[in-house]
Amino acid sequence: MKFSLGQSQNERIEIDVLRYERLAVGEYYDDNWLSAQIRVRAGAFSGQVEAALLASELVAFLSSLEALHATLRGSAEFSTLEEQLHLVLVGDGRGHIALTGDIADQPGIGNRLHFALQFDQSGLAASIRELEKVTSQFPVRAV
């Protein structure tokens, strides 16, 4: 189940959440790791990496995206515990969204790509709907 940010096929980041990494055992962190594939297309650059995300990171990002969408001002941020993905979206109050991101091919080490995307507010609503579906499919498992 995926969500994406950006409006053009050549200027987009897609995060495809595949599954929980483990069966629930009653330990918060172990129970909430998700396996994902992340695809980035930014100008002439494109790539794909495997990553581990926490369900709670997606829920927090959804909340910050909703706040940004409501005012079109301020920022929304997404960071993974293992520092494999970091996104910052900034609204200018007039409907323009600037996204900057960093993605690494391995947790904590490896190669990094820094990228920037621009899109308008209409793309944000679709991203929020997609992320709502992802967080419904992969909710934070309570301990």
C-alpha positions as CSV (number, residue, x, y, z in Angstrom):
1,M,0.0,0.0,0.0
2,K,1.6,3.2,-1.1
3,F,1.5,7.0,-0.7
4,S,3.3,9.6,-2.8
5,L,4.3,13.2,-2.7
6,G,4.7,15.3,-5.9
7,Q,2.5,15.8,-8.9
8,S,4.6,14.8,-11.8
9,Q,5.8,11.2,-12.5
10,N,9.3,12.7,-12.9
11,E,9.2,14.7,-9.7
12,R,7.9,12.3,-7.1
13,I,8.6,10.2,-4.0
14,E,6.6,7.1,-3.4
15,I,6.6,5.1,-0.3
16,D,5.2,1.6,-0.6
17,V,4.6,0.0,2.7
18,L,4.7,-3.8,2.2
19,R,4.1,-5.4,5.6
20,Y,4.9,-5.5,9.3
21,E,8.4,-6.9,9.7
22,R,7.4,-9.3,12.5
23,L,4.4,-10.9,14.1
24,A,3.1,-9.1,17.1
25,V,4.8,-10.3,20.3
26,G,3.8,-7.5,22.8
27,E,7.0,-5.4,22.4
28,Y,6.2,-1.9,21.1
29,Y,9.2,-1.4,18.7
30,D,9.4,-5.0,17.5
31,D,5.7,-5.0,16.8
32,N,5.6,-1.7,14.8
33,W,8.5,-2.0,12.3
34,L,7.2,-1.9,8.7
35,S,9.1,-3.0,5.6
36,A,8.9,-0.5,2.7
37,Q,10.2,0.3,-0.7
38,I,10.9,4.0,-1.4
39,R,11.2,5.3,-5.0
40,V,12.5,8.8,-5.8
41,R,12.4,10.5,-9.1
42,A,13.8,14.0,-9.1
43,G,15.0,15.5,-12.3
44,A,17.5,13.2,-14.0
45,F,17.9,11.2,-10.8
46,S,15.9,8.1,-9.9
47,G,16.3,5.3,-7.5
48,Q,14.8,2.8,-5.1
49,V,15.7,1.6,-1.7
50,E,14.4,-0.9,0.9
51,A,13.7,0.7,4.3
52,A,12.3,0.0,7.7
53,L,9.8,2.5,9.1
54,L,7.8,2.6,12.3
55,A,4.0,2.8,12.1
56,S,4.1,5.7,14.6
57,E,6.3,7.7,12.2
58,L,3.7,7.5,9.5
59,V,0.9,8.5,12.0
60,A,2.9,11.5,13.1
61,F,3.6,12.5,9.5
62,L,-0.1,12.2,8.6
63,S,-0.9,14.6,11.4
64,S,1.7,17.2,10.3
65,L,0.5,16.9,6.7
66,E,-3.1,17.6,7.7
67,A,-2.0,20.7,9.6
68,L,0.0,21.9,6.7
69,H,-2.9,21.3,4.3
70,A,-5.3,23.2,6.6
71,T,-3.2,26.4,6.6
72,L,-0.8,26.0,3.7
73,R,1.7,27.6,6.0
74,G,4.5,26.1,8.1
75,S,6.0,22.7,7.6
76,A,5.5,19.0,7.9
77,E,8.4,16.7,8.6
78,F,9.0,13.0,8.3
79,S,12.1,11.3,9.7
80,T,12.9,7.6,10.2
81,L,14.5,6.3,13.3
82,E,17.3,4.7,11.2
83,E,17.9,8.0,9.3
84,Q,17.2,6.4,5.9
85,L,14.6,9.0,4.9
86,H,14.1,12.6,5.9
87,L,11.5,14.9,4.3
88,V,10.5,18.5,5.0
89,L,7.5,20.1,3.3
90,V,7.1,23.8,3.6
91,G,4.0,25.8,2.5
92,D,4.2,29.4,1.5
93,G,0.6,30.2,2.4
94,R,-0.3,30.7,-1.3
95,G,-0.7,27.0,-2.2
96,H,3.0,26.3,-3.2
97,I,4.7,23.4,-1.4
98,A,8.4,22.9,-1.4
99,L,9.7,19.5,-0.4
100,T,13.3,18.8,0.4
101,G,14.5,15.3,1.2
102,D,17.4,13.0,1.9
103,I,17.4,9.3,1.3
104,A,20.1,6.8,2.1
105,D,20.5,3.4,0.6
106,Q,21.5,1.8,3.9
107,P,20.6,2.7,7.5
108,G,23.2,4.9,9.1
109,I,25.8,4.4,6.3
110,G,26.0,4.3,2.6
111,N,25.2,6.7,-0.2
112,R,22.8,9.6,0.2
113,L,20.7,11.6,-2.2
114,H,19.5,15.1,-1.4
115,F,16.6,16.2,-3.6
116,A,14.0,19.0,-3.9
117,L,10.5,18.9,-5.4
118,Q,7.9,21.6,-5.9
119,F,4.2,21.1,-6.2
120,D,0.9,22.8,-5.4
121,Q,-1.6,22.2,-2.7
122,S,-3.9,20.1,-4.8
123,G,-1.3,17.3,-4.6
124,L,-1.3,17.4,-0.8
125,A,-4.9,16.3,-0.5
126,A,-4.3,13.2,-2.5
127,S,-1.2,12.4,-0.5
128,I,-3.1,12.7,2.7
129,R,-5.9,10.3,1.5
130,E,-3.3,7.8,0.4
131,L,-1.4,8.0,3.8
132,E,-4.7,7.6,5.7
133,K,-5.3,4.3,3.9
134,V,-1.7,3.2,4.7
135,T,-2.1,4.1,8.4
136,S,-5.4,2.3,8.5
137,Q,-3.9,-0.8,6.9
138,F,-0.8,-0.7,9.2
139,P,-1.9,0.9,12.5
140,V,0.3,1.3,15.5
141,R,0.1,-1.9,17.4
142,A,-0.7,-1.3,21.0
143,V,1.3,-3.2,23.6
